[in-house]
């Protein structure tokens, strides 16, 4: 009947919000087995546009974990019954969650896993110990019109409630397959949430005016320089410009006059400043203090689990009592992140169709391990360059010596990079359609912030036999090359401004390695060049003992859309060899005071080499 359990969650939310009658739930759960046909809201008198609206709300609720607390969803939808504005419903949800966690409202104290004595309507409450998957508990609470509460032990809560004269109910349905092995939403005990808005407001008000203004001004600069953000305080997404505008408004007003949603957003940015997480991991999610606390607690526990000796105690155990609130959580997360970065490379999954991003970790011992140079590449370079790579370890000294031999053979650094790109585009162990290598031309490396677009060398190797028209790409290879190269040079010049004593224009943030899908969904240049499935691998180049980030990278692209064609984390580990080879050649070039060819620093008319 239903396409998936998400539809049942949506309908339950609509009933709680007063948008559908409770009899719809009875009809749905008593009807034919799920999955036989799509849910038809009109059949039950539900306006399709209203059903679509709640589907969108549930989607944003589930970001970034692909699941969410059904307790939160229930409270949020109940709040919509009183006021249909999403921002106000989020605020009311936050207030109610604080009451639940503190044991001051009509519910069971979460931490004790047992019922409290106060004011449950009708003396009835539904509890669940699987708050992100217990659909039976959600639908039971909605049908009965009673509170839904997450507890540590549903059976114990039911018995304790009975002893206190309360009717504590559970869904009684068998657990979903694998539920026992699935970690809880918080990955451990949840903290108290009720104090978070108050603590954040006090923290902001406690900053000296000058320090607060400087911090907010930093947010304006940083948010302007990073890739797209999309947050939701209501049903309208706020992008980078919108965030900057809200920060500017807060700079003009005392903290006590900040709107509630601005307080959440400013505190999120403060946590980002302190912790150094990827801000876009919260793209497409609703802004609320509970959601921010969940993000910080989960990531802290995920990082702690990666450390060989763990950390003393639970990173989030004292979050409910921390006088710094979520900012204190962020500072703790920063310490954990520093420790994790000593052992892991932080990487990203990126979906260009919706701007969602997810961090994942690769062991440095694997990701940055110097890999032997394949014999096939050595043979290819010998055939095209006329020089033999003096070794197969792939270390910088071998590439330095190889460049010397290539120069003696009458070749050039440009030809070496080009032939590595050609080989990468045809590599059988990592199939791609395009291999894009970008490095500085060689001039202005003493002051890269003075670079112009023509100070970057970019070359694209196309897979042998690649025809753009086979993939619906209107551009020919020359146009594809020019579009790609223009963007690569633009990115590097913008990133170079991070080093500038006085910036000529707003910088672009440095990138973590990432793998992406749907790169062309919201990017005209990517559409024109057929950039769809991508793997982006940054390079740090070195000149005269100084390392420069953001000026070089390798990007791999696949033009055919299908799930099996997506890049995987293991592809990044294998693809990292290209960054090692390109860095070896580029550093050796700069060491000799040489440059890459001018032709490939500007728009070209042909791809002849």
N, C-alpha and C positions, 0 to 999 in steps of 0.2 A: 504494500500500500504506500509506504513512505520510501522516498529515494534513499534515505539514510537516517541515522538517529538524529542528525542535525535538524531535520524537519520537525521531529517530535519536540526537541528542545525549543525550537522557534514557536511552535504552536502553544506549548506550555507557557512560554513567556508572554504570548499574546493574551492568553486567558488571564494570567496574573495581572497584566496591564489593563484588563477590561476591554480588549479589542476583539475578543472571541468568547463564545459561551463555553462553559466547562463541559457541556455535553459533547463538544467536538472531540475532546480527549477520550471520552468513553467510546465514541464511534471509531476513532482511529485505532485504539488499542484492541477493540473487539472485532475489527474488520479483517479482511483477507490478509494473508502473510505479507510482510513488508517486502518491498522491492519488485512487486508484480507490475506496478504502474506508478508513474510520477504522481506526487501529491497535487491535487487540484483544489486550491483554496476556494474557488467559486462554488464548488459542490457543497461546501459547508457554510456558505454565506460570508466568507472572509474576502474582503476586497483584495485582489491580487497585488495592488500597489502597496497595501499595508503589510501583506505577507512578505513582499520583497524588501520592504523597509526593515522588518525585524530580522530577515535573513542577513542583511548588511550589518545590523547591530550585533548579531551573534558572531559574524565573521570578525569584526573588529575586537570583540570580546576575546576571541580565541588567539589573537596575535599577542605574543610571538611564539606560543607553545603548541599551536594546533589543538589546544584544549583549554578549558577555563573552568573556574569554580561555578558549579551550578547553584551554589548558595549565593554567590555574588549576583549571578544572572537573575535569580529569583527576587532578591532585594531590589535590584535595578528595575526590573519590570514592574514590581509593586509600586516603586516610586513614580514610574511613568503613569500609573493609574491616577496619581494625585496631581502630577504636573507633567505634561507631555514633552517638556523640553529636556533633551538628553543631558545637557550640562548640569541642570538642577537635579536630575535623577542620579547622576554620578555623585554629586555632593551628598544627597540624602543616603545613597548606598554607603558612602564612606562613614557617615554618622552612625548608621545602623550597625555596620561591621564593628565600629569602635565599641558600641554598646554590647554587642554579642561577646567580643573578646574580653571586655572588662567585667562582664557579668553584671552590668548595671541595668540591663534592659530585659525585655520579656523573652528570655531564651536560656539555654544551658551554657554555663561557662565552658568555653572550648578547652581550656587548658586542663580542667579537672576531669573532663569526659563524663560529667554527671550533671543532673539537672539542678538549677537554682530555684529558689522558692517564689520568685516574683512573677506575677502578672501574665502568664502565657494565656492567650485568649482561649477560653473554654477548657483550660488545663491541658491542652494538647499541643505537642510539638513533634515534628518528624526529624529524625537524625540520620546521618549517614557518615560512614567512615571511608567513603570513596567519593569525595566531593566533586570530582571532575568527570565521573562516569555513571553515577547512580541515578539513572533516569527514572527508575521506579520511585525513588525518594522525592525527586522533583515533582513528578506528576501527582504523587499522593499529597504533597503539601499544597499544590495548586488546587486540586479537587476539594480538599478539606478547608482551604482558606486559612491555613495555620503556618507558623514559622518553620523554616528549614534550617538546620544547623549542622555544621561539620563537627564531628567529635573523633577522638582517638580510638574509641572502642564503642561501637553501636550497641552491642549486647550489654555491656556494663552500664551504659547510659540508660538503657531501657529498664534495667533492674533498679538502678538508683532512683529513677523517676517514679517507679511504682512504689518504692519505699516512702517517697515524699508526697504521694497522692496525685501525681501527674500522669497523664496519658502520653507516654513517650513511644512513638511508633517508628518502625523501620519499614522499608519497602517489602521486605520478605522475599524478594526475588533472588535467584542465584546470582553470584558474582559473574561478571563477564569473563570470558576466557583470558587467562593471563593477568587478571586483576591483582592476584596476590603478589605477583612478581613486579608489578608496575610501580615505580616510585611515586609517592604522593606529589601533589602539585608543588608543595614547598620543599620537597626533598628532605623533610624533617619537620620538627614541630614549628608551627607558625608563631610569629611574634604577636604581641599586642599591637593593635592598630589605632586605637581611639585617640592616642595623644599626638599622632603624627602631624596633623594640620596645625595644632597649637604650637608644637615644638618647632616646626619650620618657621612659623610667623615670628616666634621669639628669637630664633637664630638670626633671621634677617634683620629684625629690629635692633638686635644687639650689636650689629656691625656698625662701626663709626661711619658717618655719612660718606666721607671720602672713599673709604675702603669699599663700601657697598656700591658706590657709583663706578669705581674702577672695575669691580668684578662684573657688573652689568655691561660696561663698555667692552670688556673682554668677550663676553658672550656675543655681543653684536658682531665683533670682528671674526670670531671663530665660526659662528653659524653662517656668516656670509661666504666663508671659504670652503665649506665642506659640501659634499654631494647631497642630493635632494633629501630633505626631511619632510615627513608628512605625519603630523600628529592630529589627534581628534579630541577636542574638548567638548564638541557637540557633534553634529552630523556633517560639518564642513571641515575638510582637511586644512591644516595650517602648514604652509611650506616655509622655506628659509626666510623669504621676505616677510611673511606674516609673523614669524617668530621674532625677527629683528624689530618689527613695528611694535610688537607687544613689549619687548624689552625696553624700547625707547619710551613707551608710556610709563613703565614702572620706574624708569630713571627720574621722571618728573614728579612722582607722587610718593608720599610717605607709605611705608609698608602697610599700615592699617587701612589705607585706601585702595590697596591692590584688590582687584576682583579675585574670587576664590580660584578660578581656573588659572589666572596669571600666577598666583602663589604656587600652584602645583608646577606650572611650566618653569618658573624661575628656579624652583628647588630642584627640578629635574636637571636643568642646565648646571646648577651648582654641583650636583652629584657627578655629572659628566666631567666637569672641570677637575674635581677631586680624584675621581676613580680612573679616568682614561678609558672607559668602555666605548664601544661603537654606538654612537647616538642613534644611528639609523636602525639598530636592532629593535627599536620601539616604533618604527614607522608603521602606520596603519592601526596603531593601538590607541585606546582611549586613555586620556590623561587623568590619573587619580592617584592619591597617596597610597592606597592599598596596592595598586598595580606597580607603582614605583618600588615599594617595599618588596613585593614579590620578585621583581626583576633583580634587585640587589641581593636579596637573600639567596635566591636560586643560583645566581652566578658565583656568589661567595662560596656556597657549598660545592658547586661543580669544580671550582678552582681548587678548593681544599682537598677534594677527593683525588686530584691529580698529583698532589705533592707526595713524595715517597714516605715522609714521616708524618703527614697530615699537619694539622695545626693544633695548638693547645685549645681544647674545648670546641664548642660549636661556634663558627664565625658569626652566627646570627642569634645565639642564645640570649644575649643581653640586649637585643634590638629593642624590645619593648620597654626596657628601663634606661636606655641610653639617652642622656640629656641632649645629645646632638641629633637624635632622631635619624632620619634617613641620611643626613649628611655624615653622621658618624658611621653608618653602614658603608657609605661610599668610601670613606677614608680607610676603613678596614679592607674593602675590596681592592683599593689601590695597592696595599701591601701584598695581598695575595696575587694580584696581577703581576707585580714585579717578580715575585718568586716563580710564578708559572712561566713567565717569559724567559727565565734562565734555562728552561727545559723544553719549551714548546714554541712553535711558530703559530701565532694567531692568524687565522685565515677566515675568509667569508664566503658564504653562499649568497648570491645576489640574484633577485628576480626583477628584471627590467620592466615587467608588465605591471607590477604593483609596488615597486620600490622596497619590498621586504628584504631584509638582510638577516643572516644568522651566522654567528661566529662558530668556528670549530677549530680544533687544535691538532697540529701535526708535530710529532716528536722532532726536535732539532737534530737529533742523532740520525734521523732518516732524511728529513727535508734538506738539510744543508750538507749532507755527506757528499764529498767529492767522488763522482762516479767515473769509472774508466771510460775513455773515449772509444766508441765502437769502431771496430776495424773497418766497417762500411764507410764511416765518415772519414777515417784516415785515408782510405783508398780514393774517396771522392775528392778530398782536398789535394791529394798528390796528383790526381788526374787534371784537376782544374787550375791549381795554383802552381804546380811544379815543384813542390817541396814536401818533405816527409816530416810528419809530426814526431819530434824526438822523444817518444815515450807515449804511454797510454793512460797514465794516471789522471790526466786532466788538471793538474795543478798549475798555478799561475806561472811558475818558472818554465814549464814546457810550452805554454802559449807564448811567452815572451821570446823564447828561442825560436819557436816556429815562425813568428812574425819576422824575426831577423832573417831566417832562411827564405821566407816568402819575398822579402825585399831584395835579397840577393838574386832571386830567380826572376826579378823584374815585375813582381806583383805588388799589391798594395793592401793596407788595412781594409779599405773598402771592399776589395774583392774577397778577402777572407770572410768578412761578416756576411757578404752576399751569398757565398757558397755554403756557409753554415745555415743560413736561412733557407736556401734551396733544399739542402739535405733535410732540415727539420720539417719542411712542408711535405716531404715524401717519406718520412720515417715510418716504418711498418709497425713499430712497437708503440707509437703514439700518433695515430692517424689524425691529420688536420687538413683543412683546405688552404689556410693562410698562416704563415709564420711571420710575425711583424717584429723587427728589431729596431729599437730606438736608442741612440747614445748621443752625447754631445759631439759636435763637429770637432772640437778641440781648442777653439779659441774662447777666450773670456772665462776659462775655468778657474782663474784666480778670483774672479768676481762674477759668479754665474747669475746673480740677480740683475746684471746688466745685459743679459742675453736677449736677442731678438729671435723671432721665429726661424730665421735662416741660420741660426747658430746651432741647430739640432739636425743630426743625420738620422734619417728614417728609411728603412728598406723593407719591403714586403716580398716574401717568397711565396709563390703560388704553387699549389700541388700540380704536378705534371698532369696535363689533360684537363685541368679545371676550366670550366666554361661558365661564366656568370649566368648566362641565359638558362642553364640547366636548373638553376635554383631560383628562378624568377627575379634575378637581379638585373635591372635595366642598364646599369652602368657597365662599360667595358673595363678591362683590366687597368688601363691608364687612369680612367676616372676613379675607379676604386682606389688605386694607389694614392692619387692626389687627395682624395677625401680623407683617407686613413692618415696619411702623413701630416696633413694640415692639423688634424686633431691631436696627433701625438706630439707635434711640436708645440701646439698651444698648451697642452697639459703640462709639459716640462717647463715652459717659460713661466706659467702661473705658479707652479710648485717652487721654482727658484726664488720667488719673492719671499718665501719663508725665511731666507737667509739675509734679506736686504736690511741694512741699517735704517733706510727710509724707503718704504715700499712705493713703487711706481703705480701699482694698482693692487686690488685685493688678491691675496694669494689663493692657491688651491691646496687643500690638505693632502698630506701624503697618504698613499694607499697601502692597505694590507694586501697580501696575495689573495686573489679571489677566483672563484669559478661562477659563471653567470649564465642565466637562460634569458631568452626574450630580450636581448639587448637592443633590438630594433623597435620595441613596442612603443617607446616614448622618446625616441631620439632620431631626428631626421637624418643626421649624418650616418648613423648606424644603419638606417633603412637603405640609404643610397649605396652604402658599401657592403651590404649583406652581412653585417656584424650581428650574429644571432646567438650562437653558443660560444662562450669565450672563456679563456683561462688567462689571467693577468698575473705576471710574475715580476715584481720590482727588482731593480738592480742598484747597488751602491757602487758608483765609480770612484776611483781614487786618482788624484793628481798631486804630486809633490807632498805626499803624506797626508793630504786632507781628503776625507771621505765626503761625498755628496750624495744624498738621497734624493729621489724624486726626479732625477734628470734622465734616467734610462730605465727601460724595461723590455721584456719580451711578452708579446701577446699572441696567443694561439686562437684560431677561430675555426668553427665548423658551421657550414652554411645550411645543412639539412636539419629540419626540425623533426626529431622523434626522440622519445624518451631514452632509448638505448644509445643515442648519440651524444648525450650530455656528458660534460667533463665530470670526473669524479676526483675525490681527494688524492687517490693514488696517481692520477695523471699529473697533479701538481708536483708530486715528489719526483716523477720522471722528467717532467718539463723543466724542473729547476736546473737540470744540467745545462740547458741553453743559456741561462743567466750566468753560470760559471764560465762558459766558453766565451760569451760576449764580453763579460767583464775582463777576462784574461786578455783578449785581443785589444779592447779599448784602453785598458790601463797601460798595456805595452806601447800602444800608439802614443798616448799622452807622455809617457816616460821619455820617448824619443823626440818630443816636440813636433810630432807629425799631426796631420789633420785627415779627416775623411773627405771624400770628393764633394765638391760644391754642388754638383748636379743634383744630389739627393738631399739637399737642404732646402729645396724650393719646389714649386710646381714643375712637373716634367711633361714633355710632349711625347715621350716614348719611354719604354722600359729597357732599351738597349744597354748592354754593359760591355 
